Amino acid sequence: MSLEFGLQLYSVRDELIKDFKGTLEKVAAIGYRNVELFFHDANNIGGTVGGLNPAQLRTELDRVGLKAVSAHIDLGFLTEENTEKIIAYAQEAGFTSVAIAIAFFSDKQAVLDMCSDLNKYGERFKKHGIQLYYHNHFEEFQKFDGQYVMDIILENTDTQLVKVEFDTYWAMRGGVDPIEYLQKLGDRCDLIHQKDLPAGVSPVNLFEVIGEDAHIDMEMMVKLHKIEYFTEAGQGIMDIPAIVEAFRSKPEARYLFVEQDWTTRNQLESVEISYTYISELFQS
């Protein structure tokens, strides 16, 4: 499969709230053709998609020329009831990949407990034609017993049931070389997220700020999510051409998603800047 790129719609979340259908039209007008959805509330699956049911969402995406290929889900979807909900929604809406958006860990056992759930529900998803992924932030590069959390996840999840959607920015903020770790992931990774790090951010490695043994939770993550820590693809210091080339060289590579956690610009302006830059890379 040839590598394609798309947009994680979380990047334009505020615009979607104001005008869901109109924002989809604008995303398509920029030039995006593939999108990744996000579902963060198992009790209100339609909450981030304009309140649309899956058939309505698929119709709306078809109307504007967008294809949903993946979706982010919260860890709360990993229950018997909620897994069935998202499977049913995915099958009707048409996406075949779901990724755990974020997780936090107090110790190695907490990682292992999550791995058990990933394997269990990854098998459930797989039986229905859906691939489960784990999406990293920086906390997966904290070490427990001398081992990266991300390595613990890789070693304790089934290679066929759980793949990795690799966020290169957050890996860099975790103190690892994103290209080197991308190579380490091998065929476990066929989706990546891309944004950029402004030149003035120092230190790059967040563990130099919080310490290697910090207790990382959502409260700390919110504090570290400063707008000035993010910029659009091609506007910062990340070697995105090398990342794209390394990813493109992998025969299993499927999609690169632009994901802009925060921006000082209007969100639609932001994703258009990234689109222009990434599309030029893909054409070269």
KERODREN-605066 format. One record per residue (C-alpha): residue in one letter; chain; x, y negated, z. Coordinates in steps of 0.25 Angstrom, whole numbers, always signed. Each point is the difference from the previous one (the first is absolute). Layout:
<r res="A" chain="A" X="X" Y="Y" Z="Z"/>
...
This chain:
<r res="M" chain="A" X="+0" Y="+0" Z="+0"/>
<r res="S" chain="A" X="+5" Y="-14" Z="-4"/>
<r res="L" chain="A" X="+2" Y="-10" Z="+12"/>
<r res="E" chain="A" X="-11" Y="-10" Z="+1"/>
<r res="F" chain="A" X="-3" Y="-12" Z="+10"/>
<r res="G" chain="A" X="-11" Y="-6" Z="+7"/>
<r res="L" chain="A" X="-5" Y="-8" Z="+11"/>
<r res="Q" chain="A" X="-4" Y="+4" Z="+15"/>
<r res="L" chain="A" X="-12" Y="-8" Z="+1"/>
<r res="Y" chain="A" X="+3" Y="-3" Z="+15"/>
<r res="S" chain="A" X="+9" Y="-11" Z="-7"/>
<r res="V" chain="A" X="-13" Y="-8" Z="-3"/>
<r res="R" chain="A" X="-8" Y="+4" Z="+12"/>
<r res="D" chain="A" X="-5" Y="-14" Z="+3"/>
<r res="E" chain="A" X="-4" Y="-3" Z="-14"/>
<r res="L" chain="A" X="-8" Y="+14" Z="-1"/>
<r res="I" chain="A" X="-7" Y="-5" Z="+13"/>
<r res="K" chain="A" X="-4" Y="-13" Z="-7"/>
<r res="D" chain="A" X="-4" Y="+6" Z="-13"/>
<r res="F" chain="A" X="+2" Y="+15" Z="-2"/>
<r res="K" chain="A" X="-4" Y="+2" Z="-14"/>
<r res="G" chain="A" X="+5" Y="-14" Z="-5"/>
<r res="T" chain="A" X="+14" Y="+4" Z="+6"/>
<r res="L" chain="A" X="+0" Y="+13" Z="-7"/>
<r res="E" chain="A" X="-2" Y="-8" Z="-13"/>
<r res="K" chain="A" X="+11" Y="-9" Z="+3"/>
<r res="V" chain="A" X="+10" Y="+12" Z="+4"/>
<r res="A" chain="A" X="-4" Y="+6" Z="-14"/>
<r res="A" chain="A" X="+2" Y="-13" Z="-7"/>
<r res="I" chain="A" X="+14" Y="-1" Z="+6"/>
<r res="G" chain="A" X="+3" Y="+13" Z="-7"/>
<r res="Y" chain="A" X="+0" Y="+10" Z="+10"/>
<r res="R" chain="A" X="-7" Y="+13" Z="-4"/>
<r res="N" chain="A" X="+3" Y="+9" Z="+12"/>
<r res="V" chain="A" X="-4" Y="-3" Z="+14"/>
<r res="E" chain="A" X="+1" Y="+7" Z="+14"/>
<r res="L" chain="A" X="-12" Y="-2" Z="+9"/>
<r res="F" chain="A" X="+1" Y="-1" Z="+15"/>
<r res="F" chain="A" X="-10" Y="+6" Z="+10"/>
<r res="H" chain="A" X="+3" Y="-4" Z="+15"/>
<r res="D" chain="A" X="-13" Y="+4" Z="+7"/>
<r res="A" chain="A" X="-5" Y="+14" Z="-1"/>
<r res="N" chain="A" X="-13" Y="-5" Z="+6"/>
<r res="N" chain="A" X="-2" Y="-10" Z="-12"/>
<r res="I" chain="A" X="+6" Y="+5" Z="-12"/>
<r res="G" chain="A" X="-6" Y="-10" Z="-9"/>
<r res="G" chain="A" X="+5" Y="-12" Z="+8"/>
<r res="T" chain="A" X="+12" Y="-3" Z="-8"/>
<r res="V" chain="A" X="-7" Y="+2" Z="-14"/>
<r res="G" chain="A" X="-11" Y="-10" Z="+1"/>
<r res="G" chain="A" X="-9" Y="+9" Z="+7"/>
<r res="L" chain="A" X="-1" Y="+9" Z="-13"/>
<r res="N" chain="A" X="-3" Y="+15" Z="+0"/>
<r res="P" chain="A" X="+10" Y="+8" Z="-8"/>
<r res="A" chain="A" X="-8" Y="+1" Z="-13"/>
<r res="Q" chain="A" X="-2" Y="-15" Z="+1"/>
<r res="L" chain="A" X="+15" Y="-3" Z="+2"/>
<r res="R" chain="A" X="+4" Y="+9" Z="-12"/>
<r res="T" chain="A" X="-10" Y="-7" Z="-9"/>
<r res="E" chain="A" X="+5" Y="-13" Z="+5"/>
<r res="L" chain="A" X="+15" Y="+4" Z="-3"/>
<r res="D" chain="A" X="-4" Y="+6" Z="-13"/>
<r res="R" chain="A" X="-7" Y="-13" Z="-4"/>
<r res="V" chain="A" X="+13" Y="-9" Z="+2"/>
<r res="G" chain="A" X="+10" Y="+11" Z="-5"/>
<r res="L" chain="A" X="+6" Y="+4" Z="+13"/>
<r res="K" chain="A" X="+3" Y="+14" Z="+4"/>
<r res="A" chain="A" X="+1" Y="+4" Z="+15"/>
<r res="V" chain="A" X="+11" Y="+11" Z="+1"/>
<r res="S" chain="A" X="+2" Y="+0" Z="+15"/>
<r res="A" chain="A" X="-5" Y="-6" Z="+14"/>
<r res="H" chain="A" X="+6" Y="-3" Z="+13"/>
<r res="I" chain="A" X="-7" Y="+6" Z="+12"/>
<r res="D" chain="A" X="+1" Y="-1" Z="+15"/>
<r res="L" chain="A" X="+5" Y="+11" Z="+9"/>
<r res="G" chain="A" X="-15" Y="+0" Z="+5"/>
<r res="F" chain="A" X="-4" Y="+7" Z="-13"/>
<r res="L" chain="A" X="+7" Y="+13" Z="+5"/>
<r res="T" chain="A" X="-11" Y="+6" Z="+7"/>
<r res="E" chain="A" X="-10" Y="+11" Z="-6"/>
<r res="E" chain="A" X="-11" Y="-10" Z="-2"/>
<r res="N" chain="A" X="+8" Y="-12" Z="-5"/>
<r res="T" chain="A" X="+8" Y="+9" Z="-10"/>
<r res="E" chain="A" X="-13" Y="+5" Z="-6"/>
<r res="K" chain="A" X="-5" Y="-15" Z="-2"/>
<r res="I" chain="A" X="+13" Y="-4" Z="-7"/>
<r res="I" chain="A" X="+0" Y="+12" Z="-9"/>
<r res="A" chain="A" X="-14" Y="-2" Z="-4"/>
<r res="Y" chain="A" X="+3" Y="-15" Z="-3"/>
<r res="A" chain="A" X="+13" Y="+3" Z="-7"/>
<r res="Q" chain="A" X="-7" Y="+10" Z="-9"/>
<r res="E" chain="A" X="-11" Y="-9" Z="-5"/>
<r res="A" chain="A" X="+9" Y="-12" Z="-1"/>
<r res="G" chain="A" X="+11" Y="+7" Z="-7"/>
<r res="F" chain="A" X="+13" Y="-1" Z="+8"/>
<r res="T" chain="A" X="+8" Y="+12" Z="+2"/>
<r res="S" chain="A" X="+10" Y="-5" Z="+11"/>
<r res="V" chain="A" X="-1" Y="-5" Z="+14"/>
<r res="A" chain="A" X="+11" Y="-6" Z="+9"/>
<r res="I" chain="A" X="+0" Y="-1" Z="+15"/>
<r res="A" chain="A" X="+3" Y="-15" Z="+0"/>
<r res="I" chain="A" X="+7" Y="-2" Z="+14"/>
<r res="A" chain="A" X="+3" Y="+8" Z="+12"/>
<r res="F" chain="A" X="+8" Y="-3" Z="+13"/>
<r res="F" chain="A" X="+8" Y="+10" Z="+9"/>
<r res="S" chain="A" X="+4" Y="+0" Z="+15"/>
<r res="D" chain="A" X="+9" Y="+12" Z="-1"/>
<r res="K" chain="A" X="+4" Y="+12" Z="-9"/>
<r res="Q" chain="A" X="-12" Y="+8" Z="+5"/>
<r res="A" chain="A" X="-10" Y="-11" Z="-5"/>
<r res="V" chain="A" X="+7" Y="+2" Z="-14"/>
<r res="L" chain="A" X="-2" Y="+15" Z="+0"/>
<r res="D" chain="A" X="-14" Y="-1" Z="+5"/>
<r res="M" chain="A" X="-3" Y="-9" Z="-12"/>
<r res="C" chain="A" X="+7" Y="+9" Z="-9"/>
<r res="S" chain="A" X="-9" Y="+12" Z="+4"/>
<r res="D" chain="A" X="-12" Y="-9" Z="-4"/>
<r res="L" chain="A" X="+6" Y="-4" Z="-13"/>
<r res="N" chain="A" X="+2" Y="+15" Z="-4"/>
<r res="K" chain="A" X="-14" Y="+4" Z="+5"/>
<r res="Y" chain="A" X="-7" Y="-11" Z="-8"/>
<r res="G" chain="A" X="+10" Y="+0" Z="-11"/>
<r res="E" chain="A" X="-5" Y="+14" Z="-3"/>
<r res="R" chain="A" X="-14" Y="-5" Z="+1"/>
<r res="F" chain="A" X="+2" Y="-11" Z="-10"/>
<r res="K" chain="A" X="+8" Y="+9" Z="-9"/>
<r res="K" chain="A" X="-12" Y="+10" Z="-1"/>
<r res="H" chain="A" X="-8" Y="-11" Z="-6"/>
<r res="G" chain="A" X="+10" Y="-5" Z="-10"/>
<r res="I" chain="A" X="+5" Y="-12" Z="+9"/>
<r res="Q" chain="A" X="+15" Y="-2" Z="+4"/>
<r res="L" chain="A" X="+3" Y="-5" Z="+13"/>
<r res="Y" chain="A" X="+12" Y="-10" Z="+2"/>
<r res="Y" chain="A" X="+7" Y="-7" Z="+12"/>
<r res="H" chain="A" X="+3" Y="-14" Z="-2"/>
<r res="N" chain="A" X="+12" Y="-6" Z="+8"/>
<r res="H" chain="A" X="+3" Y="-13" Z="+7"/>
<r res="F" chain="A" X="+13" Y="-3" Z="+7"/>
<r res="E" chain="A" X="-4" Y="+8" Z="+13"/>
<r res="E" chain="A" X="+3" Y="+13" Z="-7"/>
<r res="F" chain="A" X="+14" Y="-3" Z="+0"/>
<r res="Q" chain="A" X="+1" Y="+0" Z="+15"/>
<r res="K" chain="A" X="+7" Y="+12" Z="+5"/>
<r res="F" chain="A" X="-5" Y="+10" Z="+10"/>
<r res="D" chain="A" X="+11" Y="+10" Z="+5"/>
<r res="G" chain="A" X="+9" Y="-6" Z="-10"/>
<r res="Q" chain="A" X="-9" Y="+3" Z="-12"/>
<r res="Y" chain="A" X="-8" Y="-10" Z="-8"/>
<r res="V" chain="A" X="-15" Y="+1" Z="+2"/>
<r res="M" chain="A" X="-1" Y="+1" Z="-15"/>
<r res="D" chain="A" X="+9" Y="+12" Z="-1"/>
<r res="I" chain="A" X="-8" Y="+7" Z="+11"/>
<r res="I" chain="A" X="-12" Y="-2" Z="-8"/>
<r res="L" chain="A" X="+6" Y="+5" Z="-13"/>
<r res="E" chain="A" X="+5" Y="+13" Z="+8"/>
<r res="N" chain="A" X="-13" Y="+3" Z="+7"/>
<r res="T" chain="A" X="-10" Y="-2" Z="-11"/>
<r res="D" chain="A" X="-3" Y="+9" Z="-12"/>
<r res="T" chain="A" X="+7" Y="-5" Z="-13"/>
<r res="Q" chain="A" X="-12" Y="+3" Z="-8"/>
<r res="L" chain="A" X="-11" Y="-6" Z="+10"/>
<r res="V" chain="A" X="+7" Y="-13" Z="+4"/>
<r res="K" chain="A" X="+7" Y="-9" Z="-9"/>
<r res="V" chain="A" X="+6" Y="-14" Z="+3"/>
<r res="E" chain="A" X="-4" Y="-13" Z="-6"/>
<r res="F" chain="A" X="+13" Y="-7" Z="+2"/>
<r res="D" chain="A" X="+0" Y="-15" Z="+4"/>
<r res="T" chain="A" X="+14" Y="-5" Z="-4"/>
<r res="Y" chain="A" X="-1" Y="-13" Z="+7"/>
<r res="W" chain="A" X="-4" Y="+6" Z="+14"/>
<r res="A" chain="A" X="+11" Y="+10" Z="-2"/>
<r res="M" chain="A" X="+10" Y="-11" Z="-2"/>
<r res="R" chain="A" X="-6" Y="-7" Z="+13"/>
<r res="G" chain="A" X="+3" Y="+13" Z="+7"/>
<r res="G" chain="A" X="+15" Y="-1" Z="-3"/>
<r res="V" chain="A" X="+1" Y="+10" Z="-12"/>
<r res="D" chain="A" X="+3" Y="-1" Z="-14"/>
<r res="P" chain="A" X="-13" Y="+2" Z="-8"/>
<r res="I" chain="A" X="+7" Y="+6" Z="-12"/>
<r res="E" chain="A" X="+8" Y="+10" Z="+8"/>
<r res="Y" chain="A" X="-12" Y="+4" Z="+8"/>
<r res="L" chain="A" X="-9" Y="+1" Z="-13"/>
<r res="Q" chain="A" X="+10" Y="+10" Z="-5"/>
<r res="K" chain="A" X="-1" Y="+7" Z="+13"/>
<r res="L" chain="A" X="-15" Y="+2" Z="-1"/>
<r res="G" chain="A" X="+2" Y="+7" Z="-13"/>
<r res="D" chain="A" X="-13" Y="+5" Z="-6"/>
<r res="R" chain="A" X="-7" Y="-3" Z="+13"/>
<r res="C" chain="A" X="-2" Y="-14" Z="-5"/>
<r res="D" chain="A" X="-8" Y="-4" Z="-13"/>
<r res="L" chain="A" X="-6" Y="-13" Z="+5"/>
<r res="I" chain="A" X="+7" Y="-12" Z="+5"/>
<r res="H" chain="A" X="-3" Y="-14" Z="+5"/>
<r res="Q" chain="A" X="+7" Y="-12" Z="-4"/>
<r res="K" chain="A" X="+1" Y="-15" Z="+5"/>
<r res="D" chain="A" X="+12" Y="-8" Z="+4"/>
<r res="L" chain="A" X="+8" Y="-6" Z="+11"/>
<r res="P" chain="A" X="+4" Y="-15" Z="+0"/>
<r res="A" chain="A" X="+14" Y="-3" Z="+0"/>
<r res="G" chain="A" X="+0" Y="-8" Z="+13"/>
<r res="V" chain="A" X="-5" Y="+12" Z="+9"/>
<r res="S" chain="A" X="+11" Y="+4" Z="+10"/>
<r res="P" chain="A" X="+2" Y="+10" Z="+5"/>
<r res="V" chain="A" X="-6" Y="+9" Z="-11"/>
<r res="N" chain="A" X="+0" Y="+12" Z="+10"/>
<r res="L" chain="A" X="-11" Y="-2" Z="+9"/>
<r res="F" chain="A" X="+6" Y="+9" Z="+11"/>
<r res="E" chain="A" X="+11" Y="-10" Z="+1"/>
<r res="V" chain="A" X="-12" Y="-9" Z="+5"/>
<r res="I" chain="A" X="-8" Y="+10" Z="+9"/>
<r res="G" chain="A" X="+11" Y="+10" Z="+4"/>
<r res="E" chain="A" X="+1" Y="+15" Z="-4"/>
<r res="D" chain="A" X="-8" Y="+4" Z="+12"/>
<r res="A" chain="A" X="-12" Y="-10" Z="-1"/>
<r res="H" chain="A" X="-14" Y="+5" Z="+2"/>
<r res="I" chain="A" X="-6" Y="-3" Z="-14"/>
<r res="D" chain="A" X="-15" Y="-2" Z="+0"/>
<r res="M" chain="A" X="-10" Y="-8" Z="-8"/>
<r res="E" chain="A" X="+2" Y="-12" Z="+9"/>
<r res="M" chain="A" X="+14" Y="+0" Z="-3"/>
<r res="M" chain="A" X="-2" Y="+2" Z="-15"/>
<r res="V" chain="A" X="-9" Y="-12" Z="+0"/>
<r res="K" chain="A" X="+10" Y="-8" Z="+6"/>
<r res="L" chain="A" X="+10" Y="+4" Z="-10"/>
<r res="H" chain="A" X="-9" Y="-2" Z="-12"/>
<r res="K" chain="A" X="+4" Y="-15" Z="-2"/>
<r res="I" chain="A" X="-4" Y="-6" Z="-13"/>
<r res="E" chain="A" X="+14" Y="-5" Z="-2"/>
<r res="Y" chain="A" X="+5" Y="+14" Z="+0"/>
<r res="F" chain="A" X="-7" Y="+3" Z="-13"/>
<r res="T" chain="A" X="+1" Y="-5" Z="-15"/>
<r res="E" chain="A" X="-4" Y="+5" Z="-13"/>
<r res="A" chain="A" X="+7" Y="+10" Z="-9"/>
<r res="G" chain="A" X="+12" Y="-6" Z="-6"/>
<r res="Q" chain="A" X="+0" Y="-12" Z="+9"/>
<r res="G" chain="A" X="+9" Y="+6" Z="+11"/>
<r res="I" chain="A" X="+13" Y="+8" Z="+2"/>
<r res="M" chain="A" X="-5" Y="+14" Z="-2"/>
<r res="D" chain="A" X="+7" Y="+7" Z="-12"/>
<r res="I" chain="A" X="-14" Y="+3" Z="-7"/>
<r res="P" chain="A" X="+6" Y="+3" Z="-14"/>
<r res="A" chain="A" X="+9" Y="+11" Z="+7"/>
<r res="I" chain="A" X="-12" Y="+5" Z="+8"/>
<r res="V" chain="A" X="-9" Y="+1" Z="-12"/>
<r res="E" chain="A" X="+11" Y="+7" Z="-8"/>
<r res="A" chain="A" X="+3" Y="+10" Z="+11"/>
<r res="F" chain="A" X="-15" Y="+3" Z="+1"/>
<r res="R" chain="A" X="-2" Y="+1" Z="-15"/>
<r res="S" chain="A" X="+11" Y="+10" Z="-1"/>
<r res="K" chain="A" X="-8" Y="+10" Z="+9"/>
<r res="P" chain="A" X="-9" Y="+9" Z="-10"/>
<r res="E" chain="A" X="-11" Y="+0" Z="+11"/>
<r res="A" chain="A" X="-1" Y="-15" Z="+1"/>
<r res="R" chain="A" X="-14" Y="-4" Z="-2"/>
<r res="Y" chain="A" X="-3" Y="-15" Z="+5"/>
<r res="L" chain="A" X="+6" Y="-12" Z="+6"/>
<r res="F" chain="A" X="-9" Y="-8" Z="+8"/>
<r res="V" chain="A" X="+2" Y="-15" Z="+2"/>
<r res="E" chain="A" X="-4" Y="-2" Z="+15"/>
<r res="Q" chain="A" X="+1" Y="-14" Z="+6"/>
<r res="D" chain="A" X="-2" Y="+0" Z="+15"/>
<r res="W" chain="A" X="+0" Y="-15" Z="+1"/>
<r res="T" chain="A" X="+3" Y="-12" Z="-9"/>
<r res="T" chain="A" X="+1" Y="-15" Z="+2"/>
<r res="R" chain="A" X="-8" Y="-1" Z="-13"/>
<r res="N" chain="A" X="-14" Y="+3" Z="-5"/>
<r res="Q" chain="A" X="-1" Y="+15" Z="+0"/>
<r res="L" chain="A" X="-4" Y="+1" Z="-15"/>
<r res="E" chain="A" X="+11" Y="-9" Z="-3"/>
<r res="S" chain="A" X="+10" Y="+8" Z="+8"/>
<r res="V" chain="A" X="-4" Y="+13" Z="-7"/>
<r res="E" chain="A" X="+1" Y="-6" Z="-14"/>
<r res="I" chain="A" X="+14" Y="-4" Z="+3"/>
<r res="S" chain="A" X="+4" Y="+14" Z="+4"/>
<r res="Y" chain="A" X="-8" Y="+5" Z="-13"/>
<r res="T" chain="A" X="+8" Y="-9" Z="-9"/>
<r res="Y" chain="A" X="+13" Y="+5" Z="+6"/>
<r res="I" chain="A" X="-3" Y="+15" Z="+1"/>
<r res="S" chain="A" X="-6" Y="+0" Z="-14"/>
<r res="E" chain="A" X="+12" Y="-6" Z="-6"/>
<r res="L" chain="A" X="+9" Y="+11" Z="+7"/>
<r res="F" chain="A" X="-9" Y="+11" Z="-5"/>
<r res="Q" chain="A" X="+1" Y="-6" Z="-14"/>
<r res="S" chain="A" X="+15" Y="+0" Z="+0"/>
